[in-house]
Amino acid sequence: MPLTDQRRHAIEVRDLTVAYHEKPVLWDIDLDVPAGVLMAIVGPNGAGKTTLIKAILGLIRTAAGEVSILGHKYKRQRNRVAYVPQRGSVDWDFPTSVLDVVTMGRYGRIGWVRRPSRTDKDLAVKALEKVGMDQFRKRQISELSGGQQQRVFLARALVQDADVYFMDEPFQGVDAVTERAIVEILRDLRRHNKTVVVVHHDLQTVEEYFDYVMLLNIRKIASGPVAEVFNSENLRITYGGRVAFLKPTASADITQSQKPG
């Protein structure tokens, strides 16, 4: 099936397969993500959620498949894409300030040789203001709490002024206030027709936070508008009949015995 143009979808994935030591961790994934949606990727631990994002971004080798972002290969659209990795994958002991970390988000546009301009610094400060971290701009990143670190990395993504954002569990390890602040920022991105894809683990908040969802367990179980595909049947298939969440309309035969990761 050929990839279509950017007028229909921001992200298109066809027949994507990733294997480690000949064991598939993603199998034959087809996915279309419309422009301007806030989409969650949900599934149990080991389902391949992080792997899917990394494969789309070319960060890991794929066994098969094709990916298009805004109608073209990722390498051509790199400057239009921002990525927020899991907080645990970042070396927070690196000796640098909060403002420097955020300013690094501009390097995709200015290059690594040129020094950031006053405009770049101003944009970084504005991004920090947006995530409520302006007063910490001179602080070393190692001195921040987990929630504060997450806000800084979000600011670094915002300063890129991308069209497509990938975020790997941005709510992990943050308090309720920070989570609400992040949600409002994501909704603002959507209002500006940005496409945001989030690896998410809390099934309780999917309907509240997102308008599009992909249910994944090595294979794609379903994807589409939350109101259409986020239902008890698809959840049962995704989590093997063991779900720690019941939708109000779901039947009570889903066992509440395991919190999904």
C-alpha positions as CSV (number, residue, x, y, z in Angstrom):
1,M,0.0,0.0,0.0
2,P,1.7,3.3,-1.0
3,L,2.2,6.2,1.4
4,T,-0.2,9.0,0.7
5,D,0.5,12.8,0.9
6,Q,0.7,15.1,3.9
7,R,-2.8,16.5,3.2
8,R,-4.3,13.4,4.8
9,H,-2.0,12.3,7.6
10,A,0.9,13.8,9.6
11,I,2.4,10.3,10.2
12,E,2.1,7.2,8.1
13,V,3.6,3.8,8.9
14,R,3.4,0.8,6.6
15,D,4.4,-2.8,7.4
16,L,6.8,-1.8,10.1
17,T,8.6,-4.7,11.9
18,V,11.4,-4.5,14.5
19,A,13.1,-7.6,15.8
20,Y,15.8,-8.1,18.4
21,H,17.8,-11.3,17.9
22,E,15.2,-12.6,15.5
23,K,12.4,-12.1,18.0
24,P,9.8,-9.5,16.8
25,V,9.1,-6.7,19.2
26,L,6.9,-4.9,16.6
27,W,5.2,-6.8,13.9
28,D,3.7,-5.5,10.7
29,I,2.5,-2.2,12.0
30,D,0.3,0.0,9.9
31,L,-0.6,3.4,11.3
32,D,-2.1,6.6,10.1
33,V,-2.1,9.7,12.4
34,P,-4.1,12.7,11.2
35,A,-2.6,16.1,11.5
36,G,-3.6,18.1,14.5
37,V,-4.5,15.3,16.9
38,L,-3.4,14.5,20.4
39,M,-2.8,10.8,20.3
40,A,-1.9,8.3,23.0
41,I,-0.1,5.0,22.5
42,V,-1.1,2.5,25.1
43,G,-0.3,-1.1,25.8
44,P,1.2,-3.4,28.5
45,N,4.9,-3.4,29.4
46,G,6.9,-4.9,26.6
47,A,4.3,-4.0,24.0
48,G,6.8,-2.0,21.9
49,K,5.5,1.5,22.6
50,T,8.9,3.2,23.0
51,T,10.3,1.0,20.2
52,L,7.6,2.3,17.8
53,I,8.5,5.9,18.4
54,K,12.2,5.2,18.0
55,A,11.6,3.2,14.8
56,I,9.6,6.1,13.4
57,L,12.4,8.5,14.2
58,G,15.1,6.2,12.8
59,L,16.8,5.7,16.2
60,I,16.8,1.9,15.9
61,R,17.1,-0.4,13.0
62,T,13.9,-1.9,11.5
63,A,13.6,-5.3,9.8
64,A,11.0,-4.0,7.4
65,G,8.6,-1.2,6.7
66,E,8.2,2.4,5.6
67,V,7.6,5.6,7.4
68,S,6.4,9.0,6.2
69,I,6.2,12.2,8.2
70,L,4.3,15.1,6.7
71,G,4.5,13.3,3.3
72,H,8.2,12.7,3.3
73,K,10.9,10.6,4.8
74,Y,11.9,11.6,8.4
75,K,15.4,12.7,7.4
76,R,13.9,15.3,5.1
77,Q,11.5,16.5,7.8
78,R,13.8,16.3,10.8
79,N,13.5,20.0,11.6
80,R,9.8,19.7,11.8
81,V,9.8,17.0,14.4
82,A,10.5,17.2,18.2
83,Y,11.2,14.3,20.5
84,V,10.9,14.1,24.3
85,P,12.5,10.8,25.5
86,Q,11.8,9.1,28.8
87,R,13.3,11.1,31.6
88,G,15.1,8.0,32.9
89,S,17.1,7.7,29.6
90,V,18.7,11.2,30.1
91,D,22.0,11.8,31.9
92,W,20.8,14.5,34.3
93,D,24.2,14.8,35.9
94,F,25.7,16.5,32.9
95,P,27.0,19.9,34.1
96,T,24.8,22.4,32.3
97,S,22.1,24.9,33.1
98,V,18.4,24.8,32.5
99,L,18.6,27.6,30.0
100,D,21.4,25.9,28.0
101,V,19.4,22.6,27.9
102,V,16.4,24.4,26.4
103,T,18.5,26.5,24.0
104,M,19.9,23.2,22.6
105,G,16.5,22.7,21.1
106,R,17.4,25.5,18.6
107,Y,20.4,23.7,17.2
108,G,18.4,21.8,14.7
109,R,17.6,25.1,13.0
110,I,20.9,27.0,13.6
111,G,23.3,24.1,13.4
112,W,25.9,23.0,15.9
113,V,28.7,25.3,14.6
114,R,26.9,28.6,15.0
115,R,26.4,30.1,18.5
116,P,22.8,30.7,19.6
117,S,21.7,34.3,19.0
118,R,19.9,36.6,21.3
119,T,16.7,35.6,19.5
120,D,17.4,31.9,20.2
121,K,18.0,32.7,23.9
122,D,14.8,34.8,24.1
123,L,12.8,31.9,22.6
124,A,14.3,29.5,25.2
125,V,13.3,31.9,28.0
126,K,9.7,32.1,26.6
127,A,9.5,28.3,26.5
128,L,10.6,28.1,30.1
129,E,8.0,30.7,31.0
130,K,5.4,28.6,29.3
131,V,6.2,25.5,31.4
132,G,6.6,27.5,34.6
133,M,10.4,27.1,34.9
134,D,11.6,30.6,34.1
135,Q,12.9,31.2,37.6
136,F,15.1,28.1,37.4
137,R,16.9,29.1,34.2
138,K,20.3,29.4,35.8
139,R,19.9,26.2,37.9
140,Q,21.9,23.1,37.1
141,I,19.6,20.4,35.7
142,S,20.9,17.9,38.3
143,E,19.4,20.1,41.0
144,L,15.9,19.8,39.7
145,S,13.1,17.4,40.9
146,G,11.8,14.8,38.5
147,G,8.7,16.9,37.6
148,Q,10.9,20.0,37.0
149,Q,13.2,18.0,34.7
150,Q,10.3,16.9,32.7
151,R,9.1,20.5,32.3
152,V,12.6,21.5,31.1
153,F,12.6,18.8,28.4
154,L,9.2,19.8,27.3
155,A,10.4,23.4,27.0
156,R,13.3,22.1,24.9
157,A,10.8,20.5,22.5
158,L,8.6,23.6,22.4
159,V,11.5,25.9,21.4
160,Q,12.0,23.8,18.3
161,D,8.6,25.0,17.0
162,A,8.0,21.7,15.4
163,D,4.9,20.4,13.6
164,V,5.0,16.9,15.0
165,Y,5.9,16.0,18.6
166,F,6.8,12.6,20.0
167,M,6.8,12.3,23.8
168,D,7.7,9.1,25.7
169,E,5.8,9.0,29.0
170,P,5.9,12.7,29.8
171,F,3.7,12.2,32.9
172,Q,6.0,9.6,34.5
173,G,7.1,10.6,37.9
174,V,5.5,14.0,38.0
175,D,3.0,15.4,40.5
176,A,-0.6,16.2,39.7
177,V,0.1,19.9,39.3
178,T,2.8,19.3,36.8
179,E,0.7,16.7,34.9
180,R,-2.1,19.2,34.5
181,A,0.3,21.8,33.3
182,I,1.7,19.4,30.7
183,V,-1.8,18.5,29.5
184,E,-2.6,22.2,29.0
185,I,0.6,22.6,26.9
186,L,-0.3,19.6,24.8
187,R,-3.8,20.9,24.2
188,D,-2.4,24.3,23.2
189,L,-0.1,22.5,20.6
190,R,-3.2,20.8,19.3
191,R,-5.1,24.1,19.0
192,H,-2.2,25.3,16.8
193,N,-2.7,22.2,14.6
194,K,0.4,20.5,15.8
195,T,0.4,16.7,15.9
196,V,1.3,15.2,19.3
197,V,2.0,11.5,19.9
198,V,2.4,10.4,23.5
199,V,3.4,7.0,25.0
200,H,0.9,6.8,27.9
201,H,0.3,4.3,30.7
202,D,-2.7,5.6,32.6
203,L,-5.8,4.2,31.1
204,Q,-8.0,6.3,33.5
205,T,-7.0,9.5,31.7
206,V,-7.0,8.5,28.1
207,E,-10.5,9.7,27.4
208,E,-9.9,13.0,29.3
209,Y,-6.5,13.9,27.7
210,F,-6.6,12.5,24.2
211,D,-8.8,12.5,21.1
212,Y,-6.9,9.7,19.2
213,V,-5.4,6.5,20.5
214,M,-3.4,3.5,19.4
215,L,-3.7,0.2,21.3
216,L,-0.5,-1.8,20.9
217,N,0.8,-5.2,21.9
218,I,3.6,-6.0,19.5
219,R,0.9,-5.9,16.8
220,K,-1.5,-3.0,16.4
221,I,-4.8,-3.9,18.0
222,A,-6.6,-0.8,17.0
223,S,-6.1,2.9,16.3
224,G,-8.5,5.8,15.7
225,P,-10.6,8.3,17.6
226,V,-10.9,7.5,21.3
227,A,-14.6,7.4,21.2
228,E,-14.5,4.7,18.5
229,V,-11.7,2.3,19.5
230,F,-11.1,2.8,23.2
231,N,-13.5,0.1,24.3
232,S,-13.6,-3.0,26.5
233,E,-13.1,-5.4,23.6
234,N,-10.0,-3.8,22.3
235,L,-8.6,-3.3,25.9
236,R,-9.2,-7.0,26.6
237,I,-7.3,-8.0,23.5
238,T,-4.5,-5.6,24.2
239,Y,-4.0,-6.6,27.8
240,G,-4.9,-10.2,27.5
241,G,-8.1,-9.9,29.5
242,R,-6.3,-8.4,32.5
243,V,-7.0,-4.7,32.8
244,A,-6.9,-2.5,35.8
245,F,-9.4,-0.1,34.4
246,L,-13.1,-0.4,33.5
247,K,-14.8,2.1,31.2
248,P,-18.2,3.1,32.5
249,T,-19.8,1.4,29.5
250,A,-17.6,-1.7,29.7
251,S,-19.0,-5.0,30.9
252,A,-17.8,-6.3,34.3
253,D,-16.1,-9.4,32.9
254,I,-12.7,-7.7,32.5
255,T,-10.5,-8.8,35.3
256,Q,-9.1,-5.9,37.4
257,S,-5.9,-7.6,38.4
258,Q,-3.0,-5.9,36.6
259,K,-2.0,-2.3,36.2
260,P,-0.8,-1.8,32.6
261,G,2.6,-0.3,32.0
